[in-house]
Amino acid sequence: MKKPLLSIFLSLVVFGANAQISRGSFLLGGSIGFNSMSSKYISNGVTTPQGTTTTFSVIPQAGYFLSDQIAAGIGLTINSISYKANGASTSLNSSRFLFSPFVRYYFPPKVYFQGGVDIGSASASSTGNGGSTTNSLFGWTLLAGYPVFLNESIAIEPQLGYNSLTNKIDAGNKTTDGNFFIRVGFQIYFRPGK
């Protein structure tokens, strides 16, 4: 198993040796994220802790350069979310799977802006009451990033962005969440045959 993965990685690096941000090139990579948030309720000067939400995200993506500055592609966003209320025996666990087509535009020298649509589903289960649900999701993401090249083809990409996601619960009910984020991505830029 290790030898095929090493061969694939080395092939990408060799193909990417002369890669640039140019027409006909590919990008392959993604980002990961982690977030832990505590909430509290304040009433008449009395603060009551409510609970903790922990989120882990993996976002692989692949794209193709349509021109020297424009890349288009698809990503897959996978979120694992857990919520534990303070002092309660129940917890909520949720998984989200989103297909995320995107367009990325590079400004000289290398700063890029990326916009995309997020389409998918979420499943949630609760310990304590045994309930579970599956809902449809739709949203969008805008971000800015800057590839810091480690060599001619491998880059670390700090990103700053905003995501809006609507969760359709049933016929008349939905929730919409907005989220500013900072994350770090990893990309391999390559041109096959070069």
Legacy VTK file of the C-alpha trace (Angstrom):
# vtk DataFile Version 3.0
C-alpha trace
ASCII
DATASET POLYDATA
POINTS 194 float
0.000 0.000 0.000
2.827 2.405 0.821
4.660 1.855 -2.492
1.693 2.800 -4.741
1.013 5.954 -2.685
4.682 6.927 -2.813
4.735 6.328 -6.586
1.674 8.518 -7.105
3.133 11.303 -4.950
6.507 11.186 -6.730
4.774 11.185 -10.133
2.858 14.323 -9.179
6.040 16.011 -7.990
7.898 15.051 -11.190
4.990 16.184 -13.380
4.836 19.385 -11.367
8.520 20.227 -11.606
7.819 22.821 -14.294
4.287 23.602 -13.206
3.041 27.136 -13.015
-0.246 28.816 -12.482
-1.054 28.581 -16.186
-3.517 27.174 -18.719
-3.469 23.386 -18.888
-2.106 22.887 -15.367
-3.893 21.046 -12.577
-4.120 21.628 -8.856
-4.678 18.860 -6.351
-4.846 19.225 -2.601
-7.148 20.620 0.009
-7.305 21.853 3.566
-8.186 20.706 7.055
-9.752 22.603 9.900
-10.568 22.285 13.591
-12.777 24.487 15.737
-13.944 24.301 19.341
-16.509 26.800 20.596
-18.091 27.251 24.022
-21.379 29.089 24.410
-22.872 30.817 27.424
-26.156 32.481 28.336
-26.140 35.809 30.203
-29.292 37.062 31.935
-29.416 39.907 34.477
-25.667 39.686 35.016
-25.725 35.917 35.665
-23.656 33.809 33.265
-24.655 30.193 32.639
-22.427 27.919 30.507
-24.496 26.235 27.776
-22.217 23.744 26.037
-19.319 23.073 23.704
-19.350 22.529 19.935
-16.359 20.839 18.288
-15.935 20.731 14.504
-13.367 18.881 12.394
-13.249 19.465 8.614
-11.458 17.812 5.690
-11.767 19.521 2.290
-10.000 17.734 -0.603
-10.217 19.430 -4.005
-8.989 19.173 -7.583
-9.010 21.787 -10.325
-7.910 22.614 -13.855
-6.543 25.927 -15.162
-8.846 27.145 -17.939
-6.525 30.111 -18.549
-3.343 31.521 -17.024
-5.273 33.036 -14.097
-8.519 31.064 -13.832
-8.941 27.580 -12.371
-12.195 25.655 -11.948
-12.744 22.469 -10.037
-14.628 20.447 -7.484
-14.138 19.913 -3.794
-15.664 17.598 -1.235
-16.309 19.085 2.199
-16.584 16.594 5.049
-17.495 17.932 8.524
-17.827 16.066 11.791
-19.598 18.145 14.441
-20.363 17.292 18.059
-22.251 19.306 20.664
-22.257 18.508 24.373
-24.536 20.523 26.672
-23.167 21.355 30.125
-24.738 19.246 32.847
-26.780 17.151 30.400
-26.496 13.465 29.607
-27.336 14.002 25.933
-25.059 15.020 23.090
-25.621 15.764 19.411
-23.374 14.381 16.668
-23.644 15.520 13.071
-21.894 14.733 9.784
-22.002 16.902 6.672
-21.037 15.887 3.139
-20.939 18.667 0.546
-19.962 18.735 -3.121
-18.346 22.100 -3.729
-17.697 23.234 -7.322
-15.474 26.328 -7.363
-13.806 28.960 -9.541
-10.484 30.498 -8.501
-8.978 33.701 -9.969
-5.288 34.547 -9.437
-4.113 38.156 -9.278
-0.434 38.907 -9.889
1.783 38.012 -8.217
-0.096 35.072 -6.616
-3.046 36.180 -4.461
-6.271 34.399 -5.414
-9.972 34.741 -4.767
-12.205 31.692 -4.837
-15.972 31.376 -4.942
-18.025 28.231 -4.807
-21.363 26.601 -4.193
-21.899 23.912 -1.539
-24.553 21.218 -2.116
-25.071 18.164 0.074
-26.664 16.607 3.106
-26.306 16.405 6.867
-27.161 13.577 9.200
-27.515 14.074 12.937
-28.096 11.784 15.877
-28.700 12.486 19.529
-27.652 10.331 22.451
-30.196 10.213 25.210
-33.347 10.382 23.092
-32.150 8.146 20.232
-33.427 10.477 17.511
-31.773 10.939 14.130
-32.406 13.137 11.088
-31.105 13.684 7.563
-31.409 17.122 5.943
-30.412 18.771 2.671
-27.827 21.579 2.629
-27.135 24.434 0.226
-24.671 27.277 0.601
-21.778 29.265 -0.771
-18.182 30.068 0.141
-15.944 33.037 -0.707
-12.277 33.086 0.259
-8.915 34.685 -0.444
-5.610 32.876 -0.295
-1.941 33.083 -1.098
0.144 30.092 -2.245
3.529 29.956 -0.509
5.557 27.679 -2.804
7.929 25.243 -1.112
9.305 24.329 -4.557
8.049 24.822 -8.131
4.915 22.743 -7.606
4.060 22.317 -3.905
2.430 25.151 -1.972
1.055 25.847 1.489
-1.974 28.155 1.205
-3.186 30.340 4.085
-6.863 31.210 3.475
-9.363 33.690 4.910
-13.021 33.409 3.998
-16.734 33.367 4.701
-19.214 30.503 4.357
-23.013 30.578 4.442
-24.908 27.289 4.718
-28.681 26.729 4.797
-29.993 23.537 6.392
-33.488 22.621 5.138
-35.071 20.786 8.075
-38.544 20.121 6.638
-41.144 21.754 4.370
-41.384 25.032 6.285
-38.291 25.146 8.457
-34.638 25.902 7.809
-31.597 27.332 9.536
-28.825 29.426 8.002
-25.357 29.635 9.524
-22.675 32.166 8.588
-19.048 31.511 9.438
-15.823 33.499 9.031
-12.811 31.209 8.914
-9.033 31.069 8.727
-7.488 27.827 7.531
-4.394 26.431 5.863
-4.447 24.461 2.633
-1.923 22.327 0.776
-1.808 22.171 -3.041
0.243 20.422 -5.687
0.332 22.300 -8.998
1.296 20.124 -11.950
1.103 19.769 -15.710
1.065 16.133 -16.934
3.701 15.362 -19.539
5.996 18.246 -18.606
LINES 1 195
194 0 1 2 3 4 5 6 7 8 9 10 11 12 13 14 15 16 17 18 19 20 21 22 23 24 25 26 27 28 29 30 31 32 33 34 35 36 37 38 39 40 41 42 43 44 45 46 47 48 49 50 51 52 53 54 55 56 57 58 59 60 61 62 63 64 65 66 67 68 69 70 71 72 73 74 75 76 77 78 79 80 81 82 83 84 85 86 87 88 89 90 91 92 93 94 95 96 97 98 99 100 101 102 103 104 105 106 107 108 109 110 111 112 113 114 115 116 117 118 119 120 121 122 123 124 125 126 127 128 129 130 131 132 133 134 135 136 137 138 139 140 141 142 143 144 145 146 147 148 149 150 151 152 153 154 155 156 157 158 159 160 161 162 163 164 165 166 167 168 169 170 171 172 173 174 175 176 177 178 179 180 181 182 183 184 185 186 187 188 189 190 191 192 193
